[in-house]
Amino acid sequence: MVDRGCVLLVKRAVDPFKGYWDIPGGFLEAGEHPAAGAARELLEETGLSIEPIEVVGLFVDEYGADKIPTLSIVYHARVKSGTARAASDASEVRWFALDQLPDKLAFPWSRQAIDALIRILQDRSTRH
């Protein structure tokens, strides 16, 4: 989620990567559409109600000590309502300028996803 040139990240309160910054998200429930799952997870972790706008990309990684294969679908979204606050498995929520991201990002795919989002936003700005 991007607002005024900043991306919303959460600090993980649980392992793996406890204490690292992460893109808010999580696992889908059975039968749940990915966009609905993204909205649910954002609300649970940040208190924000969001509307997914577009898919930024699909990112493959591994999760946890058992290296469970994951496929992360990252959405560019807009805030519909709410105030950002840490909840669920997040200990902190913060907006970061796209050129001032934290060094400690939780998963390799997180950096890839943010870089993809930056490319999309830069491409849009050059077209206008």
C-alpha positions as CSV (number, residue, x, y, z in Angstrom):
1,M,0.0,0.0,0.0
2,V,1.4,3.4,-1.0
3,D,0.3,6.8,0.1
4,R,2.1,10.1,-0.8
5,G,5.3,8.3,-1.8
6,C,5.4,6.1,1.3
7,V,4.8,2.3,1.6
8,L,3.2,0.8,4.7
9,L,5.2,-1.9,6.4
10,V,4.7,-3.8,9.7
11,K,7.3,-5.0,12.1
12,R,6.9,-8.8,12.7
13,A,6.0,-9.8,16.2
14,V,6.5,-13.5,15.5
15,D,9.1,-15.8,14.0
16,P,10.3,-16.2,11.4
17,F,12.0,-12.9,11.1
18,K,10.6,-11.5,14.4
19,G,11.6,-7.8,14.6
20,Y,12.1,-7.4,10.9
21,W,9.9,-5.2,8.7
22,D,7.5,-6.9,6.3
23,I,4.8,-6.2,3.8
24,P,1.5,-6.7,5.6
25,G,-0.2,-10.0,4.6
26,G,-0.6,-13.6,5.5
27,F,-2.1,-16.9,4.5
28,L,-5.4,-17.4,2.7
29,E,-8.3,-19.2,4.3
30,A,-9.9,-22.1,2.5
31,G,-11.9,-20.9,-0.5
32,E,-10.8,-17.3,0.0
33,H,-10.1,-15.1,-3.0
34,P,-6.6,-13.6,-2.8
35,A,-7.8,-10.0,-3.0
36,A,-10.3,-10.7,-0.1
37,G,-7.5,-12.4,1.8
38,A,-5.2,-9.4,1.3
39,A,-7.9,-7.0,2.6
40,R,-8.6,-9.3,5.6
41,E,-5.0,-9.6,6.5
42,L,-4.4,-5.8,6.2
43,L,-7.3,-5.2,8.5
44,E,-6.1,-7.7,11.0
45,E,-2.5,-6.5,11.1
46,T,-2.9,-2.7,10.6
47,G,-6.5,-1.8,11.4
48,L,-6.9,-0.4,7.9
49,S,-9.7,-1.2,5.5
50,I,-8.2,-1.4,2.0
51,E,-9.3,-1.8,-1.6
52,P,-6.8,-3.7,-3.8
53,I,-6.3,-1.7,-7.0
54,E,-4.0,-4.0,-9.0
55,V,-1.6,-6.9,-8.8
56,V,2.0,-5.7,-8.4
57,G,3.4,-9.2,-9.0
58,L,3.7,-12.8,-7.9
59,F,6.7,-13.8,-5.7
60,V,8.0,-17.2,-4.8
61,D,9.8,-17.8,-1.5
62,E,10.1,-20.2,1.5
63,Y,8.5,-19.8,4.9
64,G,9.8,-20.9,8.3
65,A,12.4,-23.4,9.4
66,D,10.6,-26.1,7.4
67,K,11.0,-24.0,4.2
68,I,7.4,-24.3,3.2
69,P,7.1,-23.1,-0.4
70,T,5.0,-19.9,-0.7
71,L,3.5,-17.8,-3.5
72,S,2.9,-14.2,-2.5
73,I,0.5,-12.2,-4.5
74,V,1.2,-8.5,-3.9
75,Y,-1.4,-5.9,-4.5
76,H,-1.2,-2.1,-4.8
77,A,-4.1,-0.9,-2.6
78,R,-5.7,2.2,-1.4
79,V,-6.9,2.9,2.1
80,K,-10.7,3.1,2.4
81,S,-10.9,3.8,6.1
82,G,-9.2,3.3,9.5
83,T,-6.2,4.4,11.3
84,A,-2.9,2.5,11.1
85,R,-2.1,0.6,14.3
86,A,-0.2,-2.5,15.1
87,A,-2.4,-5.6,15.6
88,S,-2.5,-9.4,15.2
89,D,1.1,-10.5,14.6
90,A,2.6,-7.0,14.0
91,S,4.4,-5.1,16.8
92,E,4.6,-1.8,14.9
93,V,3.2,-0.2,11.7
94,R,5.0,2.6,9.9
95,W,4.9,4.4,6.6
96,F,8.4,4.5,4.9
97,A,9.4,6.8,2.0
98,L,10.2,4.6,-1.0
99,D,13.8,5.9,-1.0
100,Q,14.2,5.3,2.8
101,L,13.2,1.7,3.4
102,P,14.5,-0.2,6.4
103,D,17.5,-2.5,6.0
104,K,15.9,-5.3,7.9
105,L,13.2,-6.6,5.5
106,A,11.9,-10.0,6.5
107,F,11.8,-12.0,3.3
108,P,13.8,-11.8,0.1
109,W,10.6,-11.4,-1.9
110,S,9.6,-8.3,0.1
111,R,12.5,-6.3,-1.5
112,Q,11.6,-7.7,-4.9
113,A,7.9,-6.7,-4.5
114,I,8.7,-3.2,-3.3
115,D,11.1,-2.7,-6.3
116,A,8.4,-3.9,-8.6
117,L,6.0,-1.4,-7.1
118,I,8.5,1.4,-7.4
119,R,8.9,0.5,-11.1
120,I,5.1,0.6,-11.7
121,L,4.8,4.0,-9.9
122,Q,7.8,5.4,-11.9
123,D,6.3,4.2,-15.2
124,R,3.0,5.8,-14.3
125,S,4.7,9.2,-13.5
126,T,6.6,9.2,-16.8
127,R,3.4,8.7,-18.7
128,H,1.6,11.7,-17.2
